Amino acid sequence: MDIHSYFNGLGGKTRDDYDSRGRVIAITDPLVATMRRSYSEADEVVAETDPLGRTTTAGYDGAGRQMWPCEPQR
């Protein structure tokens, strides 16, 4: 895993975590809220979980085009 950090204009630090394939798997903002992503073997984002634990999923066709997003329940 690789980690990159950067600062915004107010000095807040954001951290990006990458997997061994160079894909962003987590982004942690200055308030320490983390968004996580999961990928398919074809490097398609198939799930994204926001800092509140709500997960959005996505499906793709055989050509790799996103066919449907499924928004989290509120």
PyMOL commands that set and color helices and strands:
alter all, ss='L'
color gray80, all
select strands_A, chain A and resi 2-7+13-18+24-28+34-39+45-49+55-60+66-70
alter strands_A, ss='S'
color yellow, strands_A
deselect
rebuild
show_as cartoon
